[in-house]
């Protein structure tokens, strides 16, 4: 696995939410970073 660095594209990550929806890392646009 390659080390992730700031502003690099991330691997696809999609999770089911407790509300029945989907959460996708690629849909996030944080000011600094997304911590998961």
C-alpha positions as CSV (number, residue, x, y, z in Angstrom):
1,X,0.0,0.0,0.0
2,X,1.4,3.4,-1.0
3,X,1.7,6.2,1.6
4,X,-1.0,8.8,1.2
5,X,0.2,12.4,1.2
6,X,-1.8,15.7,1.3
7,X,-3.6,16.7,-1.9
8,X,-3.1,13.2,-3.4
9,X,-6.0,11.3,-4.8
10,X,-7.3,8.7,-2.4
11,X,-8.3,5.1,-3.1
12,X,-12.1,4.5,-3.5
13,X,-13.8,4.3,-0.2
14,X,-17.6,3.9,0.1
15,X,-19.4,3.0,3.4
16,X,-23.0,2.4,4.3
17,X,-24.3,4.9,6.9
18,X,-26.6,4.1,9.8
19,X,-29.3,6.1,8.1
20,X,-29.2,3.7,5.1
21,X,-27.3,6.1,2.8
22,X,-23.8,5.9,1.3
23,X,-20.8,7.9,2.4
24,X,-18.0,8.3,-0.2
25,X,-14.6,9.7,0.6
26,X,-14.3,11.1,-2.9
27,X,-17.5,13.2,-2.3
28,X,-15.8,15.0,0.6
29,X,-14.3,18.5,0.1
30,X,-12.9,19.5,3.5
31,X,-11.0,22.7,4.1
32,X,-8.0,20.8,5.6
33,X,-8.6,17.0,5.7
34,X,-11.1,14.3,6.4
35,X,-10.3,12.1,9.4
36,X,-11.8,8.6,9.3
